[in-house]
């Protein structure tokens, strides 16, 4: 469910994503019958990972 929502993003003034759209993610969770309380608990962690990956922080050779 989370993987399918990885592109539900909020963009800033320069068009760069800075956050997940929690409303959209929770709407998808509700439509799929997912545990919305659990999704809400993990969203901040997932959000950091998604935004970091899009920003390129997860890339490189470890330097």
Buried (B, 14 or more C-beta within 10 A) or exposed (E): EBEEBBEBBBEEEEEEBBBBBBEBBBBBBEEEEBEEEEBEEEBEEBBEBBBEEBEEEEEEEEE
